[in-house]
Amino acid sequence: MEHAQGDYTQAPLSPRERALCDYAVKLTRRPTEIGEPDLAPLREQGLSDPEIHDAVQVISYFNYINRIADALGTDPEPEMDPNDVGE
């Protein structure tokens, strides 16, 4: 089975998982472009507002901690592709 670490668009994800990944990528790469319309695909997949809030918290935390690691020059884990860490 393919996994989502390298390219989630090629992984066998459910529509709900795909919507969450699409949202995470946009929030990570283009946070100033996020708006109410970006929540529609999540709601269409049955996510409640509290679940969306939790997802935003997790996505934001990982972005934050990656920035800290980058700023301090922390080496990525050996299994991580250094070209695929953060944006």
FENBELCOR-V318450 format. One record per helix or strand of 2 or more residues. SS is the DSSP state (alpha for helix, beta for strand). FROM is the first residue (numbers start at 0). LEN is the number of residues. If there is no record, write none. Layout:
SS;FROM;LEN
SS;FROM;LEN
//
This chain:
alpha;7;3
alpha;14;15
alpha;30;3
alpha;36;8
alpha;48;24
alpha;81;3
//
